[in-house]
Amino acid sequence: MVRKLPEGVKKGLVKPLFPRYNRCEMGTQIRQPIVAGAFYPSDPSELSRLLDSLLGEDLAPAAAPLPGPAGLVVPHAGYPYSGAVAGAGFRAIAERGSPKTVILLGANHTGFGRTVSLGDYAGWETPLGVVRSNAELIRQLAESGLPIDNSAFIREHSLEVELPFIVRLWGDSVTLVPICVLSSGDWGAYKEAGRLIAEAVADRPILIAASSDFTHYEPDRLARSLDRSAIEKILALDGEGFIEEWMRRRLSICGAGAIATLIAASERLELTGGTLLDYRTSGDATGDRSTVVGYAAISFLKEASDD
């Protein structure tokens, strides 16, 4: 069972952004999947076969831990549409090493919760098993100021869709820190959240992944043009410029807040090696290019020193 919405919860922002939050006891509930059987198969065998196909049958994940923190943008639509792009993103990380924890920044489609909401579920159920939460890191982020608010996750699919990839690649060796980010255009909030995340991550082998689709329901050519302008800002780690572009052009990137938070964290962690791993639209899957959704996989890594 998942938690019911607390009485009095309202859509929108809650000020101050990150008040001191002293609740340190982890929740005991397991967050149940809500889009299994719709966005991705609910049958474990069918899901495993599909994931292997999306990740590439020839994938040989690196056995060693990640050499340090890494960042990733991946889409969260139904696997027939965006699964290949998500697979390209997770594959690139898996070939580099295995994370001990994934800090998963989800888009907030419902409007529930805070600008940035930290989840304290004990774990997240998937058809392939439960992803345990990293209680220590969640506690550290809560004590540093990120508010715990599970209402943001109850009907939100953007984090859940990434979990089967994570379980298939790294099994029960990886833990999760779920964070849901409202796309409000508040760069100050995203910058502060990114700072808190970066300070908690330090040099540890942790993956920070932002779950977002790009332009929604525009002709293919226009969608690609709009997304190109946004991706240029993302690759340049220009978080403020990205948010300004998102607001000025009214871009329909649903996880803009999650991406901006990732950019802020990546910049502080010196993950300057931004790479566009894959970009497609739903038209590539359906053949219908009259109205599409855009999907991108982007990685951020620490560039090798010349020394």
Phi, psi and chi 1 to 4 in degrees:
 res  aa     phi    psi   chi1   chi2   chi3   chi4
   1 MET       -  139.2  -67.5  -72.6  -68.9      -
   2 VAL   -98.8  162.4  -64.2      -      -      -
   3 ARG   -72.2  146.7  -63.2  179.2  179.4  178.5
   4 LYS   -78.7  157.6  -64.9 -179.2  179.2  179.5
   5 LEU   -61.6  131.9  -70.7  176.2      -      -
   6 PRO   -65.8  148.9   23.0  -31.9      -      -
   7 GLU   -61.8  140.5  -69.0 -173.2    9.8      -
   8 GLY    87.5   -0.8      -      -      -      -
   9 VAL   -66.2  140.3   69.3      -      -      -
  10 LYS  -129.0  152.1  -63.7 -179.5  179.9  179.2
  11 LYS   -72.2  154.7  -67.4 -174.0  177.7 -178.1
  12 GLY   104.6 -159.4      -      -      -      -
  13 LEU   -95.6  154.6  -52.0 -178.2      -      -
  14 VAL  -123.2  123.7  175.4      -      -      -
  15 LYS  -106.9  146.9  -58.2  -71.8 -174.4  176.6
  16 PRO   -69.4  163.3   27.4  -35.3      -      -
  17 LEU   -59.7  -57.4  -67.7  174.3      -      -
  18 PHE  -128.3   73.9  -54.7  133.6      -      -
  19 PRO   -65.9  155.6   26.5  -35.3      -      -
  20 ARG   -57.8  126.5 -179.3   63.4   57.4 -179.0
  21 TYR  -119.7  111.8 -157.5   94.3      -      -
  22 ASN   -96.8    1.5  -65.3  -41.2      -      -
  23 ARG   -73.1  117.5  175.3 -175.9  171.7 -172.6
  24 CYS  -117.3   -6.4  -65.6      -      -      -
  25 GLU   -82.9  129.6  -65.6 -176.7    2.8      -
  26 MET   -72.6  150.5  -80.5  -69.7  -65.4      -
  27 GLY   -69.5  166.3      -      -      -      -
  28 THR  -113.4   -4.8   59.5      -      -      -
  29 GLN   -84.7  150.5  -65.8 -177.3  -20.1      -
  30 ILE  -100.4  125.1  -57.8  -63.9      -      -
  31 ARG   -76.1  122.4 -162.8  -83.8 -165.1  179.1
  32 GLN   -86.3  147.1  -61.2  -62.7  -45.3      -
  33 PRO   -66.9  145.8   21.1  -30.1      -      -
  34 ILE  -118.3  -13.0   61.7  171.6      -      -
  35 VAL  -123.1   12.0  -67.1      -      -      -
  36 ALA   -64.2  134.5      -      -      -      -
  37 GLY    90.3   -6.0      -      -      -      -
  38 ALA  -121.9  -64.9      -      -      -      -
  39 PHE   -77.9  -27.2  -79.5   56.6      -      -
  40 TYR  -152.8  159.4   58.3   87.7      -      -
  41 PRO   -64.2  144.9  -22.3   33.8      -      -
  42 SER   -91.0  -17.7   58.0      -      -      -
  43 ASP   -78.0  124.8  176.5   75.1      -      -
  44 PRO   -58.9  -40.9  -24.1   34.0      -      -
  45 SER   -68.0  -44.4  -63.7      -      -      -
  46 GLU   -63.5  -41.9 -178.3 -176.0   -4.8      -
  47 LEU   -64.4  -43.2  177.3   56.6      -      -
  48 SER   -61.7  -43.0  -65.1      -      -      -
  49 ARG   -63.2  -42.5  -71.4 -167.6  -62.5  -89.9
  50 LEU   -65.3  -43.2  177.3   56.2      -      -
  51 LEU   -61.8  -41.7  -71.9  167.8      -      -
  52 ASP   -61.0  -37.6  -70.8  -15.6      -      -
  53 SER   -68.2  -42.2  173.6      -      -      -
  54 LEU   -70.3  -34.3  -63.9  172.8      -      -
  55 LEU   -80.9  -22.6  -70.5  164.3      -      -
  56 GLY   104.1  120.9      -      -      -      -
  57 GLU   -60.5  -24.9  -59.7  -72.5   -8.0      -
  58 ASP   -89.1    5.8   61.3  -24.1      -      -
  59 LEU   -66.1  130.7  171.4   62.3      -      -
  60 ALA  -122.2   91.4      -      -      -      -
  61 PRO   -58.3  140.5  -21.4   32.8      -      -
  62 ALA   -65.4  136.3      -      -      -      -
  63 ALA   -77.3  -28.1      -      -      -      -
  64 ALA   -76.1  157.6      -      -      -      -
  65 PRO   -65.1  159.0  -18.4   30.7      -      -
  66 LEU   -52.8  141.1  -78.9  172.1      -      -
  67 PRO   -68.8   -8.2   22.9  -32.5      -      -
  68 GLY   175.4 -170.5      -      -      -      -
  69 PRO   -67.1  154.0   23.4  -32.5      -      -
  70 ALA  -142.1  155.1      -      -      -      -
  71 GLY  -120.3  154.0      -      -      -      -
  72 LEU  -154.1  136.6 -176.5   66.7      -      -
  73 VAL  -108.7  129.2  176.2      -      -      -
  74 VAL  -140.7  152.5  -81.0      -      -      -
  75 PRO   -83.6  169.2   30.8  -35.5      -      -
  76 HIS  -136.6   25.1   55.9 -120.6      -      -
  77 ALA   -79.5 -178.2      -      -      -      -
  78 GLY   -57.1  143.5      -      -      -      -
  79 TYR   -57.3  -34.5  -73.9    6.7      -      -
  80 PRO   -60.8  -23.9  -25.2   35.9      -      -
  81 TYR   -98.0  -49.2  -53.9  101.8      -      -
  82 SER  -115.4   -1.8   70.4      -      -      -
  83 GLY   -60.9  -36.6      -      -      -      -
  84 ALA   -66.5  -36.7      -      -      -      -
  85 VAL   -70.0  -44.0  178.1      -      -      -
  86 ALA   -61.1  -40.9      -      -      -      -
  87 GLY   -60.7  -40.0      -      -      -      -
  88 ALA   -62.6  -38.7      -      -      -      -
  89 GLY   -67.3  -50.7      -      -      -      -
  90 PHE   -67.2  -32.8  -77.9  110.9      -      -
  91 ARG   -61.6  -43.8  177.0 -171.5  175.9  105.3
  92 ALA   -60.7  -38.0      -      -      -      -
  93 ILE   -71.2  -43.9  -61.2  -60.0      -      -
  94 ALA   -62.2  -33.0      -      -      -      -
  95 GLU   -71.7  -19.6  -70.4  175.6  -24.3      -
  96 ARG   -88.9  -32.9 -175.5  172.7  176.0   83.7
  97 GLY   160.2  175.8      -      -      -      -
  98 SER  -104.8  130.3   59.7      -      -      -
  99 PRO   -77.2  148.4   28.9  -33.0      -      -
 100 LYS   -81.6  -29.7  -65.9  -60.6 -177.1 -177.7
 101 THR  -144.1  145.2  -65.5      -      -      -
 102 VAL  -112.6  118.4  176.4      -      -      -
 103 ILE   -88.6  109.3  -62.5  177.8      -      -
 104 LEU  -103.5  112.9 -172.7   51.7      -      -
 105 LEU   -94.8  109.2  -56.1  168.6      -      -
 106 GLY   -96.7  154.7      -      -      -      -
 107 ALA   -71.7  150.9      -      -      -      -
 108 ASN  -108.4  102.2 -173.7  -32.5      -      -
 109 HIS   -89.3  -18.3  -66.6   90.2      -      -
 110 THR   -92.9  -24.5   67.3      -      -      -
 111 GLY    86.0   -5.4      -      -      -      -
 112 PHE   -78.9  153.2  -67.2  120.6      -      -
 113 GLY    92.0 -164.3      -      -      -      -
 114 ARG   -94.5  179.2  -43.3  -66.9 -177.2   94.1
 115 THR   -56.9  -45.8  -58.0      -      -      -
 116 VAL  -128.8  117.3 -179.8      -      -      -
 117 SER  -115.2  127.6  -61.0      -      -      -
 118 LEU   -96.7  133.6 -179.4   64.0      -      -
 119 GLY   -97.3  142.4      -      -      -      -
 120 ASP  -121.3   30.2   72.8  -18.0      -      -
 121 TYR   -60.3  150.3  -66.0  102.8      -      -
 122 ALA   -69.4  -27.5      -      -      -      -
 123 GLY  -173.7  172.3      -      -      -      -
 124 TRP  -123.8  122.1  -71.2   57.3      -      -
 125 GLU   -76.9  139.5 -176.9   77.2   51.0      -
 126 THR  -134.7  165.6   81.2      -      -      -
 127 PRO   -61.3  -17.3  -26.7   36.6      -      -
 128 LEU  -101.1    4.1  -56.2 -179.3      -      -
 129 GLY   127.5  177.1      -      -      -      -
 130 VAL   -92.6  133.3  175.1      -      -      -
 131 VAL   -92.9  115.9 -175.3      -      -      -
 132 ARG   -73.7  144.5  -64.1  173.7  -65.3  112.0
 133 SER   -82.9  150.7  -67.1      -      -      -
 134 ASN   -88.3   91.6 -173.6  -35.1      -      -
 135 ALA   -60.7  -39.0      -      -      -      -
 136 GLU   -64.5  -44.9  179.1 -178.2   -7.9      -
 137 LEU   -71.9  -37.5 -170.3   50.7      -      -
 138 ILE   -61.3  -43.2  -69.6  171.5      -      -
 139 ARG   -62.5  -41.7 -175.3  176.9  -61.7  112.5
 140 GLN   -63.0  -43.3  179.2 -178.9  -11.8      -
 141 LEU   -68.4  -37.2  -72.4  168.7      -      -
 142 ALA   -65.1  -42.8      -      -      -      -
 143 GLU   -70.4  -23.8  -69.7  177.1  -12.3      -
 144 SER   -81.1  -13.9   71.7      -      -      -
 145 GLY   134.5  -11.1      -      -      -      -
 146 LEU   -74.4  126.7  -72.3 -173.1      -      -
 147 PRO   -79.4  138.2   27.5  -32.8      -      -
 148 ILE   -83.7  126.4  -67.1  173.7      -      -
 149 ASP  -154.9   96.4 -168.0  -25.2      -      -
 150 ASN   -73.1  -11.0  -76.9  -19.0      -      -
 151 SER   -62.6  -25.2   68.1      -      -      -
 152 ALA   -69.8  -17.8      -      -      -      -
 153 PHE  -104.0  -13.2  -57.7   91.3      -      -
 154 ILE   -60.7  -45.1  -68.1  175.5      -      -
 155 ARG  -114.5   22.3  -57.6  -53.8  -55.9  171.7
 156 GLU  -100.8  125.9  179.8   54.2   58.8      -
 157 HIS   -97.1  -13.1   67.8  -84.3      -      -
 158 SER   -66.1  -29.4   62.2      -      -      -
 159 LEU   -82.8  -42.7  -64.2   92.3      -      -
 160 GLU   -56.5  -38.8  174.3 -172.7  -28.6      -
 161 VAL   -64.9  -25.2  171.7      -      -      -
 162 GLU   -81.4  -22.3  -45.5  -60.5   -4.2      -
 163 LEU   -63.8  -39.7  -62.6 -178.6      -      -
 164 PRO   -58.7  -36.6  -29.2   38.1      -      -
 165 PHE   -60.8  -44.2  -75.2   97.0      -      -
 166 ILE   -64.5  -44.5  -66.9  168.8      -      -
 167 VAL   -67.6  -42.0  177.4      -      -      -
 168 ARG   -63.1  -35.9 -172.4   60.4  176.9  167.5
 169 LEU   -80.4  -44.0  -75.9  168.8      -      -
 170 TRP  -123.4    1.6  -59.6  -60.7      -      -
 171 GLY    54.4 -141.4      -      -      -      -
 172 ASP   -89.7   11.1   59.4    6.3      -      -
 173 SER   -81.3  -12.3   67.7      -      -      -
 174 VAL  -109.2  145.2   70.9      -      -      -
 175 THR  -115.1  169.6   55.9      -      -      -
 176 LEU  -126.2  142.4  178.8   70.3      -      -
 177 VAL  -124.2  106.3  173.7      -      -      -
 178 PRO   -90.0  131.3   30.8  -29.0      -      -
 179 ILE  -135.3  128.9  -58.9  174.9      -      -
 180 CYS  -108.9  129.8 -160.7      -      -      -
 181 VAL  -121.4  123.3 -173.1      -      -      -
 182 LEU   -78.9  133.8 -171.9   69.0      -      -
 183 SER   -86.1   86.0  -67.1      -      -      -
 184 SER  -106.3  -10.5   65.7      -      -      -
 185 GLY    84.5   10.2      -      -      -      -
 186 ASP   -87.8   84.3 -168.9  -17.7      -      -
 187 TRP   -58.6  -36.5  166.6 -118.4      -      -
 188 GLY   -59.0  -40.4      -      -      -      -
 189 ALA   -67.4  -42.1      -      -      -      -
 190 TYR   -66.9  -39.8  -51.8  141.7      -      -
 191 LYS   -63.4  -42.1 -175.0  176.8 -179.1  179.5
 192 GLU   -67.9  -42.5  174.1   65.3    4.0      -
 193 ALA   -62.6  -41.6      -      -      -      -
 194 GLY   -61.5  -38.4      -      -      -      -
 195 ARG   -63.1  -46.1  179.6 -175.0   70.9   82.2
 196 LEU   -63.4  -40.2  -64.1  175.9      -      -
 197 ILE   -65.5  -46.0  -69.1  168.1      -      -
 198 ALA   -61.9  -41.2      -      -      -      -
 199 GLU   -64.8  -34.6  -70.4  178.0   -7.4      -
 200 ALA   -74.1  -32.8      -      -      -      -
 201 VAL   -77.2  -44.5  167.0      -      -      -
 202 ALA    53.0 -127.5      -      -      -      -
 203 ASP  -102.2   16.7  -67.0  -36.5      -      -
 204 ARG   -76.5  156.4  -69.6 -170.8  -78.9  176.3
 205 PRO   -76.2   74.1   29.4  -35.0      -      -
 206 ILE  -120.4  135.2  -69.4  177.3      -      -
 207 LEU   -96.0  127.2  172.9   62.5      -      -
 208 ILE  -106.1  112.8  -50.8  169.4      -      -
 209 ALA  -117.8  129.4      -      -      -      -
 210 ALA  -103.0  125.4      -      -      -      -
 211 SER   -97.3  113.9  176.2      -      -      -
 212 SER  -156.4  139.7  179.3      -      -      -
 213 ASP   -92.8  163.6  -64.1  -23.3      -      -
 214 PHE  -103.5 -138.8  -82.0   69.2      -      -
 215 THR   -55.9  136.5  -68.3      -      -      -
 216 HIS  -110.9  130.3  -71.6   63.9      -      -
 217 TYR    59.2   48.7  -47.0  126.9      -      -
 218 GLU  -124.9  160.1  -62.2  -74.1   -1.8      -
 219 PRO   -56.1  148.5  -24.2   34.0      -      -
 220 ASP   -54.0  -46.6 -172.1   89.6      -      -
 221 ARG   -63.5  -42.6 -178.4  175.1  -63.1  179.9
 222 LEU   -67.0  -42.3  177.1   57.3      -      -
 223 ALA   -58.0  -44.1      -      -      -      -
 224 ARG   -64.4  -38.6  -69.1  174.3 -174.2  -88.8
 225 SER   -66.9  -45.5  175.5      -      -      -
 226 LEU   -63.2  -43.4  -67.3  171.6      -      -
 227 ASP   -67.7  -33.8  -71.7  -15.7      -      -
 228 ARG   -61.2  -42.0 -171.9 -179.5  -53.9  113.2
 229 SER   -64.6  -37.7   67.8      -      -      -
 230 ALA   -72.0  -42.1      -      -      -      -
 231 ILE   -64.1  -33.8  -69.7  170.1      -      -
 232 GLU   -60.0  -41.1  -72.6  174.3   -3.8      -
 233 LYS   -67.4  -40.1  -60.7  -70.1 -173.2 -177.1
 234 ILE   -64.4  -48.1  -64.6  169.1      -      -
 235 LEU   -62.6  -29.4  -68.6  173.3      -      -
 236 ALA   -83.2    1.7      -      -      -      -
 237 LEU    54.8   36.7  -72.2  178.4      -      -
 238 ASP   -98.1   79.9 -177.3    2.1      -      -
 239 GLY   -64.3  -44.5      -      -      -      -
 240 GLU   -65.4  -41.0 -172.9  170.7   15.5      -
 241 GLY   -65.3  -35.8      -      -      -      -
 242 PHE   -63.5  -46.8  166.8   68.9      -      -
 243 ILE   -65.6  -39.8  -72.1  -61.9      -      -
 244 GLU   -61.9  -41.4  -71.3  175.5   -7.9      -
 245 GLU   -64.6  -41.9 -177.8   85.5   -6.3      -
 246 TRP   -61.3  -41.4  177.8   75.5      -      -
 247 MET   -77.4  -44.8  -64.3  179.5   67.8      -
 248 ARG   -62.8  -43.3 -179.4  177.9   65.5   84.2
 249 ARG   -95.4    2.8  -56.1 -172.5   70.9  174.0
 250 ARG    52.1   49.6  -61.2 -175.7  179.2 -179.3
 251 LEU   -67.8  144.7  -59.2  178.8      -      -
 252 SER   -97.1   32.8   51.6      -      -      -
 253 ILE   -73.5  112.9  -59.3  172.1      -      -
 254 CYS   -73.9  -27.3   56.0      -      -      -
 255 GLY  -104.7   35.2      -      -      -      -
 256 ALA   -57.6  -40.5      -      -      -      -
 257 GLY   -65.4  -40.5      -      -      -      -
 258 ALA   -64.6  -43.1      -      -      -      -
 259 ILE   -63.8  -43.9  -67.1  172.8      -      -
 260 ALA   -62.4  -38.5      -      -      -      -
 261 THR   -65.2  -41.9  -57.5      -      -      -
 262 LEU   -61.5  -43.7  170.5   61.2      -      -
 263 ILE   -59.0  -45.7  -68.1  172.7      -      -
 264 ALA   -61.8  -42.8      -      -      -      -
 265 ALA   -67.6  -42.5      -      -      -      -
 266 SER   -63.2  -38.9  -64.2      -      -      -
 267 GLU   -63.6  -43.9 -175.0  175.0   22.6      -
 268 ARG   -67.9  -29.9  -67.6 -172.2   70.1   91.4
 269 LEU   -87.0    1.3  -69.1  167.0      -      -
 270 GLU    60.7   39.5  -61.3 -178.3  -14.8      -
 271 LEU   -90.2   72.4  -54.7 -178.4      -      -
 272 THR   -87.9   -8.2   55.2      -      -      -
 273 GLY   -85.6   71.6      -      -      -      -
 274 GLY   -76.9  133.0      -      -      -      -
 275 THR  -136.9  128.4  -57.5      -      -      -
 276 LEU   -80.8  109.9  177.4   61.2      -      -
 277 LEU   -84.1  -35.9  -58.6  167.2      -      -
 278 ASP  -164.2  146.8 -162.5    1.6      -      -
 279 TYR  -144.4  132.1  175.4   85.1      -      -
 280 ARG  -148.3  169.0  -51.4 -175.5 -166.5 -170.0
 281 THR  -120.4  167.1   72.1      -      -      -
 282 SER   -60.8  -24.0   56.2      -      -      -
 283 GLY   -62.9  -27.0      -      -      -      -
 284 ASP   -66.5  -27.7  -67.2  -43.5      -      -
 285 ALA   -90.4  -38.0      -      -      -      -
 286 THR   -98.2  -22.8   66.6      -      -      -
 287 GLY    84.8   -8.7      -      -      -      -
 288 ASP   -94.2  109.6 -179.7    2.8      -      -
 289 ARG  -105.5   12.3  -60.1 -170.6 -177.0  -83.2
 290 SER   -74.1  -34.0   61.5      -      -      -
 291 THR  -150.7  121.3  177.6      -      -      -
 292 VAL  -133.7  172.2  -56.6      -      -      -
 293 VAL  -122.1  139.2  178.8      -      -      -
 294 GLY   -95.1  147.4      -      -      -      -
 295 TYR  -136.0  134.4  -47.8  114.5      -      -
 296 ALA  -134.7  146.3      -      -      -      -
 297 ALA  -118.7  122.8      -      -      -      -
 298 ILE  -133.4  130.6  -57.9  169.3      -      -
 299 SER  -109.9  152.8   65.3      -      -      -
 300 PHE  -128.5  120.5  -65.5  101.7      -      -
 301 LEU  -130.7  159.0  -53.9  170.8      -      -
 302 LYS   -78.9  124.0 -176.3  166.6  -70.6 -170.9
 303 GLU   -71.5  144.2  -66.2 -178.5  -57.0      -
 304 ALA   -65.0  141.2      -      -      -      -
 305 SER   -73.9  149.5  171.7      -      -      -
 306 ASP   -80.4   -8.3  -65.8  -28.0      -      -
 307 ASP   -68.9      -  -63.8  -21.3      -      -
